[in-house]
Amino acid sequence: MAAKAKGNLLDACRAALRIPAFVTDYDEEISDVIEAARAELVAGGVADAKAHDDSDGRVRLAIKVYVKANFGMDNPDSERFMKSFDAMLTSMSGDSAYSGGDAS
């Protein structure tokens, strides 16, 4: 399988927010929101090891959606993105691959 190498999650979130790669002014805030997303995943029932698995597509997508919902001040799409994140969290927490013993 010729899978494209995935960049780091900060870069992926910056791209999801449509912030050019050379603009790093917001990296600290984005990193904080990424860590908050991981904490929300764990609090919602996702195993800690899985919430920190940046190679997992579902985890990466959930974190990017959370970042899109919580980055910036006046985000008119925040509620919509949080509903999407909550749906992903519910799905992952009900999946033994994400919530159970062999999740890592």
N, C-alpha and C positions, 0 to 999 in steps of 0.2 A: 504494500500500500504506500503510495506516494503522498503522505500527509504533509501539508505545508507546516513548517515549524511555526509554532505560535509564539508571538512576542510576549513580553511580560505583561502582567495584568494592568499595571499603571499605564503603559502605552496603549493597551486595548481600550481602557476606559477613556483615556484622552481622545482617542479616535472616535469612540462612541458619542462623546460630547461635541464632536466636530471641532476640537481644538488642535491646531497644527502641531506636529511633532516637535518643532523647534520652540514652541511656546511652553515653557516649563514653570511659569509664574504660579500656576494653580496646583502644582504637583503635591504640595503638602496637604492642601485641602482634599484633593482627590484621594490621596493615600489614607487620610483619616476616614473618609466615607467608605473606602474599600474595607477598612478594618471594622467599621460599624456594620457593614453588610455581613461580614464573616460572623460577627457577634450575633446578629439577628438570625442567621442560619442556624448557629449552634443553639440559641435560645428557643428556636422553633422546632428543634428535634433532629437536626442534621449532625452527624458525628463530627467532632472537632477536626479530626484528620481529613475528613471529606471536605469540610468547609475551607480547608487550607490547601486543597488539591487543585492547583491552577491548571492542571492538564485536563481536568474534567470539563467538558463542554457545558453541561447543565449548570455547574457551579459558576463558571466564567460568565455565562449569560445572566444568571440570577444576580451576580454582583454588578455587572454592567447596567442592568435594569435598575437596581437599587441606586447606583451612582447617578443615573440619569434622573431619578426621582428626587434625589436629595442634594444635588449640586446646584449652587447658586441661590439667589434670593427669591425672585418672582418667577417661579416656574409654573406656567399654566398647565403643564402636562404631569405635574407631580402626582396627583391623585391617581391618574390612569396608570402610570408606571408602578406605583405602590400596589395597586390591585393586581397587576401582572406579577410583581415580585411575590406577593402573598400567595397567588395561585401556584407559582413555581415552588415556593416553600412548602405548601401543603402537599404537593405532589412528591417532593423529595423526602419529606418527613414520613410519608406513608410507604416509601420504597425501602426495603431492607438493605439495599445496596448503599443507601445514604444514611440510614438511621441506626443500623444494627452493628453487631459485633465485627463482621468482616468488611466493614465499610472502607478500610484504607487500601 
